[in-house]
Structures are given as C-alpha cells and as structure tokens.
C-alpha cells in the first residue's frame, strides 16, 4: 500500500490492525512473525505565504475592482468564499 498505493499511514493501519485482531481474537494464536511493512511517510504541507514586499508588488498589477476585494482579503484574513458573501451591511 505504501509503495504502490500512495496512501496515508492511517489507511495502512486498518489492515495491519485487522491482521493482529484476526490472530489474537479469532484464531487465538500468537502472531509469531514480525510484521515489517513499509510505512508511508508524507512531508507536512506548509502553506505558501506571500511577504509584504511581494504583496506590495502584486497589488498595482490587479484590476481596480478586484484590488478592493484583494485588499479586504489580505487585510482581514478572510477566505475567498467569505469575501464573496460580504454585503455592505456587514461593513
């Protein structure tokens, strides 16, 4: 699973725990062989965050109407869907 399926570690744990349960509770036999399965290792994703200088360079390139929305998003930390749902009464 880890080598070909590219699955998460929790997905790998389920069949491994099923084998342990099968031997321990159903067959009532000790699991003599050590299960030495390849484990999935995924690097944590770090979100890309623009620096203030990068944002300052980008803002003049954006259309005037969209620039207002981008400034609200950047200044308030809103998500795009939250900004789309904004109304004048919210301000």
N, CA and C atoms as an extended XYZ file, in Angstrom:
273
Properties=species:S:1:pos:R:3:atomname:S:1:resname:S:1:resid:I:1 pbc="F F F"
N         0.819       -1.202        0.000 N   UNK     1
C         0.000        0.000        0.000 CA  UNK     1
C         0.858        1.259        0.000 C   UNK     1
N         1.889        1.267        0.802 N   UNK     2
C         2.708        2.465        0.916 CA  UNK     2
C         3.503        2.719       -0.357 C   UNK     2
N         3.969        1.631       -1.007 N   UNK     3
C         4.827        1.803       -2.163 CA  UNK     3
C         4.047        2.057       -3.445 C   UNK     3
N         2.947        1.364       -3.640 N   UNK     4
C         2.205        1.482       -4.895 CA  UNK     4
C         0.941        2.320       -4.766 C   UNK     4
N         0.283        2.254       -3.617 N   UNK     5
C        -0.994        2.942       -3.461 CA  UNK     5
C        -0.878        4.388       -3.051 C   UNK     5
N         0.282        4.773       -2.507 N   UNK     6
C         0.495        6.141       -2.031 CA  UNK     6
C        -0.632        6.579       -1.094 C   UNK     6
N        -0.859        5.782       -0.051 N   UNK     7
C        -1.941        6.048        0.891 CA  UNK     7
C        -1.375        6.585        2.198 C   UNK     7
N        -2.247        7.136        3.002 N   UNK     8
C        -1.856        7.706        4.293 CA  UNK     8
C        -1.559        6.600        5.292 C   UNK     8
N        -0.861        6.962        6.353 N   UNK     9
C        -0.499        5.992        7.381 CA  UNK     9
C        -1.735        5.413        8.060 C   UNK     9
N        -2.765        6.215        8.265 N   UNK    10
C        -3.983        5.711        8.903 CA  UNK    10
C        -4.687        4.681        8.027 C   UNK    10
N        -4.580        4.815        6.716 N   UNK    11
C        -5.153        3.830        5.801 CA  UNK    11
C        -4.387        2.519        5.896 C   UNK    11
N        -3.097        2.590        6.125 N   UNK    12
C        -2.276        1.392        6.290 CA  UNK    12
C        -2.542        0.717        7.629 C   UNK    12
N        -2.869        1.482        8.640 N   UNK    13
C        -3.091        0.913        9.965 CA  UNK    13
C        -4.293       -0.010       10.008 C   UNK    13
N        -5.310        0.270        9.221 N   UNK    14
C        -6.534       -0.523        9.286 CA  UNK    14
C        -6.296       -1.990        8.921 C   UNK    14
N        -5.696       -2.336        7.778 N   UNK    15
C        -5.465       -3.759        7.500 CA  UNK    15
C        -4.449       -4.388        8.453 C   UNK    15
N        -3.480       -3.623        8.908 N   UNK    16
C        -2.497       -4.147        9.858 CA  UNK    16
C        -3.183       -4.521       11.172 C   UNK    16
N        -4.043       -3.645       11.668 N   UNK    17
C        -4.784       -3.937       12.895 CA  UNK    17
C        -5.770       -5.081       12.697 C   UNK    17
N        -6.301       -5.226       11.481 N   UNK    18
C        -7.206       -6.341       11.190 CA  UNK    18
C        -6.470       -7.672       11.291 C   UNK    18
N        -5.235       -7.712       10.807 N   UNK    19
C        -4.437       -8.944       10.918 CA  UNK    19
C        -4.140       -9.288       12.375 C   UNK    19
N        -3.774       -8.282       13.137 N   UNK    20
C        -3.490       -8.511       14.558 CA  UNK    20
C        -4.750       -9.007       15.265 C   UNK    20
N        -5.899       -8.402       14.979 N   UNK    21
C        -7.160       -8.829       15.580 CA  UNK    21
C        -7.494      -10.262       15.169 C   UNK    21
N        -7.291      -10.596       13.889 N   UNK    22
C        -7.579      -11.939       13.398 CA  UNK    22
C        -6.796      -12.988       14.186 C   UNK    22
N        -5.505      -12.785       14.327 N   UNK    23
C        -4.687      -13.757       15.047 CA  UNK    23
C        -5.013      -13.793       16.535 C   UNK    23
N        -5.189      -12.638       17.144 N   UNK    24
C        -5.364      -12.573       18.588 CA  UNK    24
C        -6.738      -13.056       19.049 C   UNK    24
N        -7.811      -12.639       18.372 N   UNK    25
C        -9.165      -12.900       18.859 CA  UNK    25
C        -9.909      -14.004       18.108 C   UNK    25
N        -9.636      -14.170       16.829 N   UNK    26
C       -10.376      -15.169       16.049 CA  UNK    26
C        -9.643      -16.505       16.051 C   UNK    26
N        -8.385      -16.481       15.645 N   UNK    27
C        -7.606      -17.722       15.583 CA  UNK    27
C        -7.034      -18.119       16.938 C   UNK    27
N        -6.997      -17.178       17.871 N   UNK    28
C        -6.449      -17.403       19.220 CA  UNK    28
C        -5.025      -17.954       19.159 C   UNK    28
N        -4.254      -17.416       18.249 N   UNK    29
C        -2.852      -17.802       18.093 CA  UNK    29
C        -1.989      -16.549       18.195 C   UNK    29
N        -0.811      -16.716       18.719 N   UNK    30
C         0.079      -15.556       18.740 CA  UNK    30
C         0.599      -15.262       17.328 C   UNK    30
N         0.773      -14.022       17.052 N   UNK    31
C         1.317      -13.612       15.766 CA  UNK    31
C         2.831      -13.751       15.871 C   UNK    31
N         3.352      -14.859       15.350 N   UNK    32
C         4.764      -15.189       15.548 CA  UNK    32
C         5.693      -14.347       14.685 C   UNK    32
N         5.312      -14.119       13.446 N   UNK    33
C         6.163      -13.333       12.557 CA  UNK    33
C         5.976      -11.842       12.840 C   UNK    33
N         7.070      -11.154       12.806 N   UNK    34
C         7.002       -9.699       12.995 CA  UNK    34
C         6.567       -9.079       11.680 C   UNK    34
N         5.549       -8.244       11.724 N   UNK    35
C         5.072       -7.577       10.515 CA  UNK    35
C         5.940       -6.348       10.279 C   UNK    35
N         6.751       -6.444        9.249 N   UNK    36
C         7.682       -5.359        8.944 CA  UNK    36
C         7.272       -4.735        7.614 C   UNK    36
N         6.195       -3.990        7.639 N   UNK    37
C         5.647       -3.390        6.423 CA  UNK    37
C         6.286       -2.029        6.170 C   UNK    37
N         6.377       -1.674        4.909 N   UNK    38
C         6.863       -0.345        4.553 CA  UNK    38
C         5.812        0.673        4.969 C   UNK    38
N         6.249        1.726        5.600 N   UNK    39
C         5.318        2.726        6.105 CA  UNK    39
C         5.332        3.967        5.213 C   UNK    39
N         4.185        4.554        5.084 N   UNK    40
C         4.041        5.769        4.295 CA  UNK    40
C         4.610        6.947        5.066 C   UNK    40
N         5.402        7.738        4.406 N   UNK    41
C         5.922        8.954        5.023 CA  UNK    41
C         5.619       10.115        4.091 C   UNK    41
N         4.819       11.029        4.558 N   UNK    42
C         4.491       12.205        3.770 CA  UNK    42
C         4.952       13.434        4.526 C   UNK    42
N         5.548       14.335        3.780 N   UNK    43
C         6.007       15.582        4.373 CA  UNK    43
C         4.803       16.467        4.665 C   UNK    43
N         4.792       17.138        5.814 N   UNK    44
C         3.674       18.049        6.089 CA  UNK    44
C         3.702       19.216        5.103 C   UNK    44
N         2.516       19.600        4.639 N   UNK    45
C         2.418       20.706        3.690 CA  UNK    45
C         2.429       22.030        4.436 C   UNK    45
N         3.338       22.872        4.033 N   UNK    46
C         3.424       24.198        4.625 CA  UNK    46
C         2.808       25.173        3.621 C   UNK    46
N         1.815       25.944        4.036 N   UNK    47
C         1.182       26.854        3.085 CA  UNK    47
C         2.131       27.952        2.634 C   UNK    47
N         2.012       28.334        1.377 N   UNK    48
C         2.836       29.426        0.849 CA  UNK    48
C         2.220       30.755        1.277 C   UNK    48
N         3.013       31.580        1.889 N   UNK    49
C         2.548       32.882        2.355 CA  UNK    49
C         3.413       33.945        1.692 C   UNK    49
N         2.760       34.920        1.091 N   UNK    50
C         3.496       35.999        0.438 CA  UNK    50
C         4.023       36.985        1.472 C   UNK    50
N         5.195       37.512        1.200 N   UNK    51
C         5.753       38.540        2.084 CA  UNK    51
C         5.064       39.876        1.790 C   UNK    51
N         5.261       40.833        2.654 N   UNK    52
C         4.654       42.160        2.449 CA  UNK    52
C         5.165       42.802        1.158 C   UNK    52
N         6.444       42.590        0.876 N   UNK    53
C         7.026       43.156       -0.338 CA  UNK    53
C         6.404       42.542       -1.592 C   UNK    53
N         6.173       41.235       -1.566 N   UNK    54
C         5.552       40.558       -2.710 CA  UNK    54
C         4.121       41.045       -2.921 C   UNK    54
N         3.392       41.248       -1.842 N   UNK    55
C         2.018       41.753       -1.938 CA  UNK    55
C         2.030       43.182       -2.473 C   UNK    55
N         2.983       43.991       -2.004 N   UNK    56
C         3.079       45.382       -2.469 CA  UNK    56
C         3.387       45.442       -3.961 C   UNK    56
N         4.172       44.516       -4.470 N   UNK    57
C         4.476       44.469       -5.903 CA  UNK    57
C         3.276       43.981       -6.713 C   UNK    57
N         2.470       43.119       -6.118 N   UNK    58
C         1.364       42.499       -6.836 CA  UNK    58
C         0.128       43.401       -6.905 C   UNK    58
N        -0.149       44.166       -5.864 N   UNK    59
C        -1.371       44.970       -5.801 CA  UNK    59
C        -1.559       45.948       -6.974 C   UNK    59
N        -0.529       46.681       -7.397 N   UNK    60
C        -0.736       47.599       -8.529 CA  UNK    60
C        -1.061       46.890       -9.847 C   UNK    60
N        -0.739       45.630       -9.956 N   UNK    61
C        -0.982       44.882      -11.191 CA  UNK    61
C        -2.410       44.364      -11.311 C   UNK    61
N        -3.173       44.458      -10.225 N   UNK    62
C        -4.532       43.912      -10.196 CA  UNK    62
C        -5.526       44.985      -10.623 C   UNK    62
N        -6.578       44.563      -11.327 N   UNK    63
C        -7.654       45.445      -11.762 CA  UNK    63
C        -8.215       46.201      -10.558 C   UNK    63
N        -8.672       47.433      -10.774 N   UNK    64
C        -9.128       48.303       -9.691 CA  UNK    64
C       -10.269       47.669       -8.888 C   UNK    64
N       -11.235       47.058       -9.574 N   UNK    65
C       -12.370       46.448       -8.871 CA  UNK    65
C       -11.920       45.260       -8.027 C   UNK    65
N       -11.075       44.422       -8.603 N   UNK    66
C       -10.591       43.247       -7.877 CA  UNK    66
C        -9.621       43.637       -6.767 C   UNK    66
N        -8.938       44.759       -6.937 N   UNK    67
C        -7.962       45.197       -5.936 CA  UNK    67
C        -8.620       45.447       -4.590 C   UNK    67
N        -9.823       45.991       -4.592 N   UNK    68
C       -10.540       46.229       -3.343 CA  UNK    68
C       -10.800       44.911       -2.621 C   UNK    68
N       -11.252       43.913       -3.352 N   UNK    69
C       -11.517       42.603       -2.750 CA  UNK    69
C       -10.225       41.986       -2.237 C   UNK    69
N        -9.153       42.093       -3.023 N   UNK    70
C        -7.860       41.533       -2.601 CA  UNK    70
C        -7.366       42.222       -1.340 C   UNK    70
N        -7.534       43.532       -1.254 N   UNK    71
C        -7.103       44.257       -0.050 CA  UNK    71
C        -7.913       43.845        1.176 C   UNK    71
N        -9.216       43.644        0.982 N   UNK    72
C       -10.050       43.181        2.093 CA  UNK    72
C        -9.616       41.787        2.527 C   UNK    72
N        -9.378       40.914        1.560 N   UNK    73
C        -8.918       39.556        1.886 CA  UNK    73
C        -7.598       39.589        2.642 C   UNK    73
N        -6.642       40.349        2.120 N   UNK    74
C        -5.316       40.400        2.727 CA  UNK    74
C        -5.345       41.073        4.096 C   UNK    74
N        -6.064       42.167        4.204 N   UNK    75
C        -6.077       42.928        5.453 CA  UNK    75
C        -6.850       42.263        6.574 C   UNK    75
N        -7.888       41.511        6.224 N   UNK    76
C        -8.732       40.926        7.266 CA  UNK    76
C        -8.493       39.427        7.479 C   UNK    76
N        -7.830       38.795        6.522 N   UNK    77
C        -7.588       37.361        6.662 CA  UNK    77
C        -8.785       36.516        6.271 C   UNK    77
N        -9.717       37.109        5.518 N   UNK    78
C       -10.892       36.354        5.094 CA  UNK    78
C       -10.543       35.353        4.002 C   UNK    78
N       -11.354       34.319        3.905 N   UNK    79
C       -11.260       33.381        2.795 CA  UNK    79
C       -12.017       33.977        1.619 C   UNK    79
N       -11.760       33.442        0.423 N   UNK    80
C       -12.414       33.971       -0.772 CA  UNK    80
C       -13.927       33.832       -0.676 C   UNK    80
N       -14.406       32.687       -0.220 N   UNK    81
C       -15.858       32.488       -0.119 CA  UNK    81
C       -16.474       33.450        0.895 C   UNK    81
N       -15.745       33.764        1.938 N   UNK    82
C       -16.247       34.720        2.926 CA  UNK    82
C       -16.326       36.124        2.335 C   UNK    82
N       -15.350       36.483        1.513 N   UNK    83
C       -15.357       37.803        0.889 CA  UNK    83
C       -16.476       37.920       -0.143 C   UNK    83
N       -16.757       36.837       -0.851 N   UNK    84
C       -17.823       36.852       -1.852 CA  UNK    84
C       -19.180       37.042       -1.177 C   UNK    84
N       -19.334       36.524        0.023 N   UNK    85
C       -20.620       36.615        0.741 CA  UNK    85
C       -20.775       37.941        1.492 C   UNK    85
N       -19.747       38.776        1.505 N   UNK    86
C       -19.842       40.045        2.220 CA  UNK    86
C       -20.881       40.966        1.593 C   UNK    86
N       -21.579       41.700        2.428 N   UNK    87
C       -22.571       42.687        1.995 CA  UNK    87
C       -22.212       44.019        2.644 C   UNK    87
N       -22.763       45.078        2.120 N   UNK    88
C       -22.492       46.419        2.646 CA  UNK    88
C       -22.895       46.506        4.108 C   UNK    88
N       -23.975       45.825        4.490 N   UNK    89
C       -24.444       45.878        5.873 CA  UNK    89
C       -23.459       45.215        6.833 C   UNK    89
N       -22.586       44.339        6.338 N   UNK    90
C       -21.580       43.700        7.185 CA  UNK    90
C       -20.455       44.654        7.560 C   UNK    90
N       -20.289       45.688        6.737 N   UNK    91
C       -19.197       46.648        6.979 CA  UNK    91
C       -19.682       47.693        7.866 C   UNK    91
